[in-house]
């Protein structure tokens, strides 16, 4: 049995939580002064990220991914306060994607922590635009048309774990494939696309329910009327995810997306790169060389304008969104906990007696490097993943 004295993010009250056999056994309100309460760590329903590419030099889409690699990355994510996720495999050869999916499946069979945290896999590409700009940092050599047979091979390799696919609806074969995938319980997202507004609307009508990292994976110059943004922002059938790391999407655009989609249809993702958690320096990949800059940005090597993935963790994105868009921390937190699981049709974490213990314990501390004098940063303390207790990295 574990007992925690915390303040609940939901209502800013002090409480003692008791966890037994992976379940929240009791929640006892505590009387204390506001000064004493404010010294306690926050407790919130566990963070869930539907787009995590890897960490500390390991990529889920690597041709050489091992079960040990998967366990290492998932443990590192738990130490960052994440309690559930979709490992994400980006555009690559058929062999590499199938290898990565199968290795992730094997890792879920070996480790209780991995099995509890991984609720499925996200395949981002290879059915995306081949154009520079929309393609982003995905290697053009492996961009290809959609193929039902390939999807079947993915699911066989993954033991049925493929739960989310990001595709460009203008790519041949995708519009016909969307309804079939949805019938299999797979969520379809629109991303890395140069599609017309009409094609995007058709994809939504056929079952797409998410726009992946809106504001990224698109052309640098767009038509003012017929572009990828308006149909995604205007259609209430579509949720969108955003990378709120402070670099991928400027503050005015984040605020506009929030106002168009409303909080209920907005999901926060870190989209963290396999170079997340790596020290500053230059790193080589088969597709492109990248640099991790001292401020945390990950860019295509040799310049500072074009990003090559995110270096911020999920909790960091939540706190930055909370501050940038001036929304309550609880509301921003829901976008990285409740909303992604609800989109995927998964059980949502909650702090209630009798519920499984999927909890993130964290603090926010003053960040002296922030632009605003009162800027704060996310500091994880521990995570509970159905009773598995993982302390934060020190």
N, C-alpha and C positions, 0 to 999 in steps of 0.2 A: 504494500500500500504506500502511496506517495501523497504527501500533503503539501500544498502550495499556498502561500499568502500573496495575493496579487490584487491589482485593480482591474476590473472588467472593462474592456474597451467599449462595450455596448452602452454602459450607463455611468462609467467613471465612479464606480463604487468599489470599496474594498471587500474582499471575500476570501474565505479559505476553501480551496478546492481539494477534494479527496478523490484520488484515482485508484481504482482497484481492478485488477484483471482486465486492464485496457478500457475500462468504462468509468465515466464520471459518476462517482457514487454519491457525493453530496456537495452542495454549494452553500456555505454558511456565511451570511452577511456579517461584516465586522464593523463595530463602531470605533472610529478614530478621527483625529483631527485631519483637516485637509492637508496640513503640512506633512503629517505621517503618511497619509494616503499617497501623496504625490511622490514619495520616495520609493513606492512599490513598483515593480515591473508591470507592464500591461500583459493581460491574457486575452487572446482573441482566437476565434475559429481559425484553423490552420490555413496557411497560404497554399494556393494551388496555382500552378503555372502551366499553361497548355502549350508553351513553346520554349523548350530548353534544349539547346544544341549540344551542350557539353560543358566542360569546366576544367580549368587547370591543365590545359594542353591536350585534353581528351575530347574527341568528337564522337557522337553516337553514330555518325555516318562513315566512320573510318573503316577502310577495308581490313584493318588489323585489330578492330575492337575485340576485347576479351571480356569474359564474365567478371574478372577482377576489376577491369576498367569501369564497367557499369556500376559495380558495387562501390567503388571508390568515389565516383561522381555523385551517385545518389546519397551516399553518406555525407559528402561535402554540402550538398543541397540541404539536407536535414539540419546540418550545423548552421545554415543560413536561415533557419526558421521555416523552410518549405516542408509541407507535410503530404503533398500530392502533386503529381506532375505527369505530363506527356513528354517523354524523351522525343526529340525531333530530329529526323533525318532529312537532310537537304539533298538537292539534286546531285545524283551520282550515277554510276553504272548500275545496271540491274543486279549484278553480282554483289556490289558493295551494299546496296540497300537491303537486299535479302539477307546478307551476312549480318548486318547491323540489327535488323529486326529479330533474327533468330537468336543472336547473342543476348539481346535484351530479354527475350522470352526465357532463355536458359537461366539468366540471372534471377528472374522472378521465381524460378523453381528451386534455386539454391538458397536464397536469402529471404528471411521473413521481412526485413526492413524494405528491401527492394520490391517484394511482392505487394506490401501495403502501400508504398508510395507511388508505384507506377500503375496508373489506372488505364493505360492504353498508350499507343504511340501516335505521333503526328508525322506524316510524310509531307514535307513542304517541297513541292516539285516532284518529279522532273517535268510535269505537264504544265510548264509555265512559258511565258513569252520569251522568244529568243532575242528580242531587241535589247540593245544596250540601254540601260536605265531601268526599265521594268524588270529585267533579269536580275539586277542587283549584282551581288558577288557570286551568284550561282554559275558554275562552269558551263559554258555554252556547248561544250563537246557532249554533254549528257542530257541536254534539253531535248525532249521528244514528244510525240503525239500520245494521247491517252490510249490505254489498252486494257480492256477488261481482263484479259489473260494475265497481264502483269499484276493487276490488283489481286487476282486470285493467288498468284505466287507470293505476293507480300503477306497476305493473310495466312497462308499455309506456313510460311517461314516464321511469322510472329505468333503462331498459335492463336490467331483471332484477335490480336491486340491492336490492330490498326483501327483507330477510333476517329481520327481527324486527317483530312487531306486538304492541302492548299493547292489550288490550281488556277490557271488563267482560262476563263470560259471561251476565249476566242481560239484556243488551241484545238485542232481537229480531234474529235472524239469525246471531248469533255462534256458537252451539253447532253449527249446521249448517255454518258456514263453516270451523271449526277443522280438521276432517280434510282438507278440500280444500287449505287453505293448507299444512298439514304435508306433504302429498304433493308440493307444489311446492318443498319445501325451505325453507319459512319457519318459523321458530321462533315459537311463540305464547306470549305472557306474559299473566298475569292482573294487572290493575291498575286503579286509579281505579274501584273496584267497591263495590257495596253488596249483592252476591249472598249468598244463603244458603249454608250449608255444603254442602248437597246439590248446588246448582248448581255450586259450585266443584269439587267432586269429579267431577261429570259432565264439566266442562271438562278436567280432568286425564285422565280416562278417554278423552276424544276426542283428546288429543294435546298439551295445554298442558304445558310443561315448565319454566316460569319464573314466579315471582311478582315483579312489578316493584316496586322500592323499598318493600319490606314495612315497614309502620309509617307510611306516608304515602299520600296519596290515598285517605283513608277518613274515615268519620264521626267526629266528636269524641266521641260517646257511642255505645257498642255494647252489644248484649245480652251477658250474661256467658257464655252457652253457644253459641248459634248465631250466630257472627260470622265475619268474613273471616279471622281469624288462625289459629284452631285447625286447620281443614282444610289450610291451607298449611304450617303448622309440622309437622303430624303425618304428612303424606304424603311418603314417601321418593322418590316419582317426581318430585317438584317441587323444583327449585332456587329460591332466592330471591336477589334483589339487595337491598342496603341502601346508604343514603347515610350514610357514616360521617364527616360533616363536623363533628360535635360539636354540631349544632343540630337536625337533622332527626329523629334518633332518640336518646332518652336512653340513657345508659350501661347501666342495668339491663336495658333491653329489648334492646340490642345483645347483651349477654351471654346473655340467654335465647334469642335467635334462634340464636346460635352453638351453644349447647348442644343445641337441638332439631334443627337442620339438620346439625350437624357441619361442620367446615371444608370438606369435600368438596362440599357442596351449597350453599355460600355464595359470592356474587359481590359484589365491591365496585364501586360506580359513584359517580361524582361527581354525575351528573345536572346538570352545570353549566349555568347559565342563560346566555342571550345577554348578560346583564349581568355575568357573571363577568369579572373583570379590569378592570372599570370603577371609577373613583374614587368615594368616598362622595358621595351626592347623590340627588336625586329624578329619576326617569325616567318618561316617559309612553309607554304603548303603546295601541293601539286597544282592547284589552280591559280593562286595569287599569293604574293608576299604581303604581309601585313605588319603594322607597327602598333604596339600598345603604348600610348602616350602617357606621360606622367599624370595628366588629369583624369585618366581612366578611359578616354576614348580609344576605340580600336578602328584604325583606318587602313586603307590600301597604302602600302609602303611608298614613301617618296613624296607625299603631300599630306594635307590635313583636312581636305574638304570632303572626300568620299569615304563614308563610313563602311566598315567591314564587319558589322555585328556589334552587339552591345556588350559592355563590360560590367553593367550594373546588375545587382541581384533583384529578385522580386520585391523584397521588403524595401529596398532603396527606391525602387520605382514608385511604390505606394506613397512613401513619405514625400518624395519629390512632386508627385501629382497633387497630393494634399496641399502642399505649399504653393505650387505654381498656380493651381486653379482655385485656391482659397475655398476648398470644400472640407467638411468635417473629416477627421481622420477615419472615423468609423465608415463613412460613405466610401472613401477611397479604398479602405480595406475590403469592403464587400466586393469591389470590382476585381480583386485578386484572390477571392476566397469563395464567396457565394456564387457570383455570376458565372465563372467558367465551368464550375461543376453543374450548375443548372442548365447551361447551354448544352452540355454533353449528356444530360440525362442521368447524372451520377448523384448519389446521396450527398447532401450538403453537410458540412461540419457545423456544429452548434454547441454552445456551452450550456448544456441542460443536464439535469440529473437523469441518469439512465442511458445517455448517449455515448457512443464511442469517443474516446479521448483523442481527437485530432486538434491539437492546440499549438499555437505559436506564443512563446513567452519572449517579450522584447522590451526595450526601452528606446526612447528618442533622446539624443543628446545634442547640445549645441555643436554646430559644425563651423569651426573657425575659417574653413576654406570656402564656405558658401558666400554667394554674392550678397544676400540679405544679411543684415547684422543679427537677425533672430533665426537664421536658417538652422535646421536640425537635421540629424542623420539617423538612420535606422541602425540599431544595435541589437542583434539577436542574442538571447540568453539560452534558450533551449527549445526543443520541439518534442511534442508527444504524438507519436504515430500509432494509434490504437494501442497505447500502453508502452510502446517502445520509446524509451527516453533517450534523447540525443542532446548532449550539451553543445553549445556553440563553440566554434573554433576559437581558441585564445590567441 
